């Protein structure tokens, strides 16, 4: 088989999430993920996480995945992401495309989605993917044979017994209400436990309507640290939960 090697369904992955909220479990985790082609997602967002000793997960769209060097015309280099210790995932679109008469998310489609990332980073193991809200159980199961986790755009806190291919994530944008909600969610996790994930698409000094100011992101990350939460990438969080180490 070309590309990512298909994984066998792993029921154990479902049970590790039962640990969230139990005494002794690593139950105060916050993850920051980035998706898109904005250069500042790495140069600014990555630097902010690194200041707190943390790393993020970058879901690369196929349009930028093949870039091996940075130039004024190129958003960022996938090699730089890995070199700085951040996690690399793949942004996929596994919904059914009736107009083109095919269903993205098949083996061939996933291989096409990951080919450019692999060409830029030979030997990279792509275990994590991100997708939009509308995804059937069948499509999640299909992606689960290729990826260890799937990050959705369904908001909320991950608790209890959940599907690792349907990790909840909260979008961070420039709206004041969403910023206040992010702070509130962090405090909720700090006091009640859970795994909280955020996602950003734009980060700059003057972001668009869907972007976040660097100062706001720094405050959100600092709030999580000061509240006693563990900052972990998606893969690190999965591994930590699997070990059941104390928070």
C-alpha positions as a Markdown table, in Angstrom:
| # | Residue | x | y | z |
|---|---|---|---|---|
| 1 | Unk | 0.0 | 0.0 | 0.0 |
| 2 | Unk | 1.3 | 3.5 | -0.9 |
| 3 | Unk | 1.5 | 6.2 | 1.8 |
| 4 | Unk | 0.4 | 5.9 | 5.3 |
| 5 | Unk | 0.1 | 2.3 | 6.4 |
| 6 | Unk | -3.4 | 1.4 | 7.3 |
| 7 | Unk | -4.0 | 0.9 | 11.1 |
| 8 | Unk | -6.1 | -1.9 | 12.6 |
| 9 | Unk | -9.1 | -0.7 | 14.7 |
| 10 | Unk | -7.9 | -0.2 | 18.3 |
| 11 | Unk | -10.6 | -0.5 | 20.9 |
| 12 | Unk | -8.0 | 0.2 | 23.6 |
| 13 | Unk | -7.8 | 3.8 | 22.4 |
| 14 | Unk | -11.4 | 4.3 | 23.5 |
| 15 | Unk | -10.9 | 3.0 | 27.0 |
| 16 | Unk | -8.0 | 5.3 | 27.9 |
| 17 | Unk | -10.3 | 8.3 | 27.8 |
| 18 | Unk | -12.3 | 6.7 | 30.6 |
| 19 | Unk | -9.4 | 7.8 | 32.9 |
| 20 | Unk | -10.2 | 11.5 | 32.5 |
| 21 | Unk | -11.6 | 12.8 | 35.7 |
| 22 | Unk | -10.5 | 9.8 | 37.8 |
| 23 | Unk | -8.2 | 10.3 | 40.8 |
| 24 | Unk | -4.6 | 10.0 | 39.8 |
| 25 | Unk | -5.3 | 10.5 | 36.1 |
| 26 | Unk | -3.7 | 13.2 | 34.0 |
| 27 | Unk | -6.9 | 15.1 | 34.0 |
| 28 | Unk | -6.0 | 18.8 | 33.4 |
| 29 | Unk | -4.7 | 18.9 | 29.9 |
| 30 | Unk | -4.8 | 21.8 | 27.3 |
| 31 | Unk | -3.7 | 21.4 | 23.7 |
| 32 | Unk | -3.2 | 24.0 | 21.0 |
| 33 | Unk | -3.5 | 23.1 | 17.4 |
| 34 | Unk | -2.9 | 25.2 | 14.2 |
| 35 | Unk | -4.5 | 24.7 | 10.8 |
| 36 | Unk | -3.8 | 26.7 | 7.7 |
| 37 | Unk | -1.1 | 28.4 | 5.7 |
| 38 | Unk | -0.4 | 31.6 | 7.7 |
| 39 | Unk | 3.4 | 32.0 | 8.4 |
| 40 | Unk | 2.7 | 33.4 | 11.8 |
| 41 | Unk | 1.1 | 30.2 | 13.0 |
| 42 | Unk | 4.6 | 28.9 | 13.4 |
| 43 | Unk | 6.8 | 32.0 | 13.8 |
| 44 | Unk | 4.5 | 33.6 | 16.4 |
| 45 | Unk | 2.2 | 30.8 | 17.7 |
| 46 | Unk | 5.0 | 28.2 | 17.9 |
| 47 | Unk | 7.3 | 30.7 | 19.7 |
| 48 | Unk | 4.6 | 31.5 | 22.3 |
| 49 | Unk | 4.2 | 27.8 | 23.1 |
| 50 | Unk | 7.9 | 27.3 | 23.2 |
| 51 | Unk | 8.3 | 30.1 | 25.8 |
| 52 | Unk | 6.2 | 27.9 | 28.2 |
| 53 | Unk | 8.1 | 24.8 | 27.3 |
| 54 | Unk | 5.2 | 23.4 | 25.2 |
| 55 | Unk | 4.7 | 22.2 | 21.6 |
| 56 | Unk | 1.6 | 22.3 | 19.4 |
| 57 | Unk | 0.1 | 20.2 | 16.6 |
| 58 | Unk | 0.2 | 21.6 | 13.1 |
| 59 | Unk | -2.4 | 20.2 | 10.6 |
| 60 | Unk | -1.0 | 21.0 | 7.2 |
| 61 | Unk | -3.3 | 21.5 | 4.2 |
| 62 | Unk | -2.0 | 19.8 | 1.1 |
| 63 | Unk | -1.6 | 23.1 | -0.6 |
| 64 | Unk | 1.5 | 23.9 | 1.5 |
| 65 | Unk | 2.6 | 20.5 | 2.6 |
| 66 | Unk | 5.2 | 20.1 | -0.1 |
| 67 | Unk | 7.2 | 23.2 | 0.7 |
| 68 | Unk | 10.7 | 22.4 | 1.8 |
| 69 | Unk | 12.1 | 25.9 | 2.2 |
| 70 | Unk | 10.8 | 29.2 | 3.2 |
| 71 | Unk | 10.7 | 32.1 | 0.6 |
| 72 | Unk | 8.6 | 35.3 | 0.5 |
| 73 | Unk | 6.0 | 33.4 | -1.6 |
| 74 | Unk | 5.8 | 30.4 | 0.8 |
| 75 | Unk | 3.9 | 30.4 | 4.1 |
| 76 | Unk | 6.2 | 28.2 | 6.1 |
| 77 | Unk | 8.4 | 25.1 | 5.9 |
| 78 | Unk | 7.1 | 21.8 | 7.2 |
| 79 | Unk | 10.8 | 21.0 | 8.0 |
| 80 | Unk | 10.9 | 23.9 | 10.4 |
| 81 | Unk | 7.8 | 22.6 | 12.3 |
| 82 | Unk | 9.5 | 19.3 | 13.0 |
| 83 | Unk | 12.9 | 20.8 | 13.7 |
| 84 | Unk | 11.4 | 23.0 | 16.5 |
| 85 | Unk | 9.8 | 19.9 | 18.1 |
| 86 | Unk | 6.2 | 20.5 | 17.1 |
| 87 | Unk | 3.9 | 17.8 | 15.9 |
| 88 | Unk | 2.8 | 17.5 | 12.3 |
| 89 | Unk | -0.6 | 16.2 | 11.2 |
| 90 | Unk | -2.7 | 16.3 | 8.1 |
| 91 | Unk | -5.8 | 18.3 | 7.3 |
| 92 | Unk | -8.2 | 16.1 | 5.4 |
| 93 | Unk | -11.6 | 16.5 | 3.9 |
| 94 | Unk | -13.3 | 13.1 | 4.2 |
| 95 | Unk | -16.9 | 14.2 | 3.4 |
| 96 | Unk | -18.7 | 12.9 | 0.3 |
| 97 | Unk | -18.3 | 14.9 | -2.8 |
| 98 | Unk | -21.4 | 14.1 | -4.9 |
| 99 | Unk | -20.5 | 16.6 | -7.6 |
| 100 | Unk | -17.3 | 14.9 | -8.4 |
| 101 | Unk | -18.8 | 11.5 | -7.9 |
| 102 | Unk | -16.3 | 10.2 | -5.4 |
| 103 | Unk | -16.0 | 10.0 | -1.6 |
| 104 | Unk | -12.9 | 11.7 | -0.2 |
| 105 | Unk | -11.5 | 9.7 | 2.7 |
| 106 | Unk | -11.0 | 6.5 | 0.7 |
| 107 | Unk | -7.5 | 5.0 | 0.8 |
| 108 | Unk | -6.4 | 6.7 | -2.4 |
| 109 | Unk | -7.7 | 10.1 | -1.2 |
| 110 | Unk | -5.9 | 9.8 | 2.1 |
| 111 | Unk | -2.7 | 8.9 | 0.3 |
| 112 | Unk | -3.1 | 11.9 | -2.0 |
| 113 | Unk | -3.7 | 14.1 | 1.1 |
| 114 | Unk | -0.4 | 13.0 | 2.8 |
| 115 | Unk | 1.8 | 12.6 | -0.3 |
| 116 | Unk | 3.2 | 16.1 | -0.3 |
| 117 | Unk | 3.9 | 16.1 | 3.4 |
| 118 | Unk | 5.8 | 12.8 | 3.1 |
| 119 | Unk | 7.8 | 14.2 | 0.1 |
| 120 | Unk | 8.9 | 17.2 | 2.2 |
| 121 | Unk | 9.6 | 15.1 | 5.3 |
| 122 | Unk | 10.7 | 11.6 | 4.3 |
| 123 | Unk | 10.0 | 9.1 | 7.1 |
| 124 | Unk | 7.6 | 11.4 | 9.0 |
| 125 | Unk | 4.8 | 9.4 | 10.7 |
| 126 | Unk | 1.5 | 11.1 | 10.2 |
| 127 | Unk | -0.6 | 9.9 | 13.1 |
| 128 | Unk | -3.0 | 12.8 | 13.5 |
| 129 | Unk | -5.6 | 14.4 | 11.2 |
| 130 | Unk | -8.1 | 17.3 | 11.4 |
| 131 | Unk | -11.4 | 17.7 | 9.7 |
| 132 | Unk | -14.6 | 19.7 | 9.9 |
| 133 | Unk | -17.8 | 19.1 | 11.8 |
| 134 | Unk | -19.8 | 17.0 | 9.4 |
| 135 | Unk | -18.4 | 13.6 | 9.6 |
| 136 | Unk | -20.3 | 10.3 | 9.7 |
| 137 | Unk | -19.3 | 7.4 | 12.0 |
| 138 | Unk | -18.4 | 5.5 | 8.9 |
| 139 | Unk | -16.0 | 8.2 | 7.7 |
| 140 | Unk | -14.4 | 8.5 | 11.2 |
| 141 | Unk | -13.9 | 4.7 | 11.2 |
| 142 | Unk | -12.2 | 4.9 | 7.8 |
| 143 | Unk | -9.9 | 7.6 | 9.0 |
| 144 | Unk | -9.2 | 5.7 | 12.1 |
| 145 | Unk | -7.5 | 3.0 | 10.1 |
| 146 | Unk | -4.9 | 5.5 | 8.9 |
| 147 | Unk | -4.6 | 8.0 | 11.8 |
| 148 | Unk | -4.2 | 7.6 | 15.6 |
| 149 | Unk | -6.4 | 10.6 | 16.3 |
| 150 | Unk | -8.9 | 12.9 | 14.5 |
| 151 | Unk | -9.5 | 16.4 | 15.7 |
| 152 | Unk | -13.0 | 17.8 | 14.9 |
| 153 | Unk | -14.3 | 21.3 | 15.2 |
| 154 | Unk | -17.0 | 20.3 | 17.7 |
| 155 | Unk | -16.6 | 22.6 | 20.7 |
| 156 | Unk | -16.4 | 21.6 | 24.3 |
| 157 | Unk | -14.2 | 19.7 | 26.7 |
| 158 | Unk | -13.2 | 16.1 | 26.2 |
| 159 | Unk | -14.3 | 14.0 | 29.1 |
| 160 | Unk | -15.4 | 10.4 | 29.7 |
| 161 | Unk | -15.5 | 7.7 | 27.1 |
| 162 | Unk | -15.0 | 9.4 | 23.7 |
| 163 | Unk | -13.9 | 8.4 | 20.2 |
| 164 | Unk | -10.2 | 9.4 | 19.6 |
| 165 | Unk | -11.2 | 10.1 | 16.0 |
| 166 | Unk | -13.7 | 12.8 | 17.3 |
| 167 | Unk | -11.6 | 15.0 | 19.6 |
| 168 | Unk | -13.5 | 18.2 | 20.5 |
| 169 | Unk | -11.7 | 21.4 | 19.7 |
| 170 | Unk | -12.6 | 25.0 | 20.3 |
| 171 | Unk | -11.9 | 27.6 | 17.6 |
| 172 | Unk | -10.0 | 30.7 | 18.7 |
| 173 | Unk | -10.9 | 33.8 | 16.8 |
| 174 | Unk | -10.8 | 37.5 | 17.3 |
| 175 | Unk | -14.2 | 37.8 | 18.9 |
| 176 | Unk | -14.2 | 39.0 | 22.5 |
| 177 | Unk | -16.9 | 36.4 | 23.4 |
| 178 | Unk | -14.8 | 33.5 | 22.2 |
| 179 | Unk | -11.8 | 34.9 | 24.1 |
| 180 | Unk | -13.7 | 35.0 | 27.3 |
| 181 | Unk | -15.1 | 31.5 | 26.7 |
| 182 | Unk | -11.6 | 30.2 | 26.2 |
| 183 | Unk | -10.5 | 31.6 | 29.6 |
| 184 | Unk | -13.7 | 30.2 | 31.2 |
| 185 | Unk | -13.0 | 26.7 | 29.7 |
| 186 | Unk | -9.5 | 26.7 | 31.0 |
| 187 | Unk | -10.7 | 27.5 | 34.5 |
| 188 | Unk | -13.3 | 24.8 | 34.2 |
| 189 | Unk | -10.7 | 22.2 | 33.2 |
| 190 | Unk | -8.4 | 23.3 | 36.0 |
| 191 | Unk | -11.1 | 22.8 | 38.7 |
| 192 | Unk | -13.2 | 20.0 | 37.2 |
| 193 | Unk | -10.7 | 18.1 | 35.0 |
| 194 | Unk | -10.8 | 17.2 | 31.3 |
| 195 | Unk | -8.8 | 17.6 | 28.1 |
| 196 | Unk | -9.3 | 20.9 | 26.4 |
| 197 | Unk | -8.1 | 21.5 | 22.8 |
| 198 | Unk | -8.0 | 24.8 | 20.9 |
| 199 | Unk | -7.5 | 25.5 | 17.2 |
| 200 | Unk | -6.3 | 28.6 | 15.4 |
| 201 | Unk | -6.3 | 29.5 | 11.7 |
| 202 | Unk | -4.9 | 33.0 | 11.7 |
| 203 | Unk | -2.5 | 34.7 | 14.1 |
| 204 | Unk | -1.0 | 38.2 | 13.6 |
| 205 | Unk | -0.8 | 41.7 | 15.0 |
| 206 | Unk | -3.8 | 42.8 | 12.9 |
| 207 | Unk | -5.7 | 39.5 | 12.3 |
| 208 | Unk | -8.8 | 39.2 | 10.2 |
| 209 | Unk | -12.3 | 38.4 | 11.7 |
| 210 | Unk | -11.2 | 34.7 | 12.1 |
| 211 | Unk | -7.8 | 35.5 | 13.5 |
| 212 | Unk | -6.3 | 35.9 | 17.0 |
| 213 | Unk | -3.9 | 38.6 | 18.2 |
| 214 | Unk | -0.6 | 37.3 | 19.5 |
| 215 | Unk | -1.1 | 39.1 | 22.9 |
| 216 | Unk | -4.4 | 37.3 | 23.3 |
| 217 | Unk | -2.9 | 33.9 | 22.5 |
| 218 | Unk | -0.1 | 34.5 | 25.0 |
| 219 | Unk | -2.6 | 35.4 | 27.7 |
| 220 | Unk | -4.6 | 32.2 | 27.0 |
| 221 | Unk | -1.5 | 30.0 | 27.2 |
| 222 | Unk | -0.3 | 31.8 | 30.3 |
| 223 | Unk | -3.7 | 31.4 | 31.9 |
| 224 | Unk | -3.6 | 27.6 | 31.3 |
| 225 | Unk | -0.1 | 27.3 | 32.8 |
| 226 | Unk | -0.9 | 29.5 | 35.9 |
| 227 | Unk | -4.1 | 27.4 | 36.4 |
| 228 | Unk | -2.0 | 24.3 | 36.8 |
| 229 | Unk | -2.9 | 22.7 | 33.4 |
| 230 | Unk | -0.5 | 20.5 | 31.5 |
| 231 | Unk | 0.3 | 21.9 | 28.0 |
| 232 | Unk | 0.6 | 18.9 | 25.6 |
| 233 | Unk | 0.3 | 18.4 | 21.9 |
| 234 | Unk | -2.4 | 16.0 | 20.7 |
| 235 | Unk | 0.0 | 13.1 | 20.4 |
| 236 | Unk | 1.6 | 13.8 | 23.8 |
| 237 | Unk | -1.9 | 14.0 | 25.4 |
| 238 | Unk | -2.9 | 10.7 | 24.0 |
| 239 | Unk | 0.3 | 9.1 | 25.2 |
| 240 | Unk | 0.0 | 10.6 | 28.6 |
| 241 | Unk | -3.6 | 9.4 | 29.0 |
| 242 | Unk | -2.5 | 6.0 | 27.9 |
| 243 | Unk | 0.1 | 5.8 | 30.7 |
| 244 | Unk | -2.3 | 7.1 | 33.3 |
| 245 | Unk | 0.4 | 9.3 | 34.9 |
| 246 | Unk | -0.7 | 11.7 | 37.6 |
| 247 | Unk | -1.4 | 15.4 | 36.7 |
